[in-house]
Amino acid sequence: MKIKKIFLVVVGCLSVGLGALGSVLPVLPTFPFLLLATICFTNSSERLHAWFKTTRLYKDNLETYVRGEGMTVKTKVKILGMSTFFMAISFIAVCVKEILIGQIAIAGIWIILMIYFIFGIKTMKVTGIAE
């Protein structure tokens, strides 16, 4: 059990680092890494989880989603844009190799991702606050 906790702490810390990089680098997504960090810390260390919830990264990117309030349109567009970009690269790679099952799988995953983000996650209305 201790090895699992150590593994989760390491993955959580790496995810926080990648999420922090993603907040300043436009090609690296922030949200998925921070969500992974939250999951890892929740399952491994109450102290790290409590600390992470006080960081600006968490408050700016995850807090409303975790509370069930949803995401802003800006956040959704950013996540879907980056996901689409990286999935398009993968799709082109499998098209070049002419791997039909890969093309179908990537297209299917992309469609499910779009449906989930558009219809499955609440969209927050931002009033009087600059996004």
Residue, then its C-alpha position, 0 to 999 in steps of 0.5 A: m500500500k505504501i508503494k501505491k501512495i508513493f507512486l501517486v504522490v510522485v505522479g501528482c507532483l509531476s502533474v502539478g509541475l506539468g500543469a504549471l508549465g501548461s499555464v504559461l505554455p500554450v501547447l501544453p494543456t493545464f486542466p488535465f494535469l491538474l485534475l490528475a494531480t487532484i486525483c492523485f493527492t486525494n488518494s495518497s496524501e491529505r496534507l498534499h491535497a489540502w495544500f494543492k487546494t490552496t494554490r492559485l493553480y487549483k483555484d483558477n483552473l479546477e475549483t469550480y469544476v470540482r464543486g460541480e459548477g462547471m467550466t467557463v466557455k474560455t476554459k472549454v474552448k482551450i481544452l477542446g482546442m488543444s485536444t483537437f490539435f493533438m488528436a489531429i496530429s495522431f489522426i494524420a499519423v495513422c492516415v499516413k500509415e493507413i491504419l483504418i482501426g486507428q482512424i476510427a478509434i481516434a475519430g470516435i474518441w474525439i466525437i465522445l470528447m466533444i459531446y462530453f465537454i459540450f453537453g456533459i459539463k456545465t457551462m458557467k456564465v461569467t458576469g462582471i468579471a474579465e475571464 
